[in-house]
Amino acid sequence: MPITVNLDVMMAKRKMSLNELSEKVGITLSNLSNLKTGKARAIRFSTLEAICEALDCQPGDILEFSD
């Protein structure tokens, strides 16, 4: 897949656990885990916005396009 999800990298930079991010964003651990591992097929803008707010980052810090 040409889109790489770097959620784990941003979480490590912010020293935030999956449980903590799940609570702040308001989505289930399994959905967040699917996103983190790249198994998710889509993400809502509202979810992406909430993740960016919780991690104090930009969408490009989490999602990367690679050839």
Summary of the structure (lengths in Angstrom):
residues: 67
radius of gyration: 10.9
end to end distance: 9.0
largest distance: 33.7
contacts: 160
relative contact order: 0.27
helix: 57%
strand: 9%
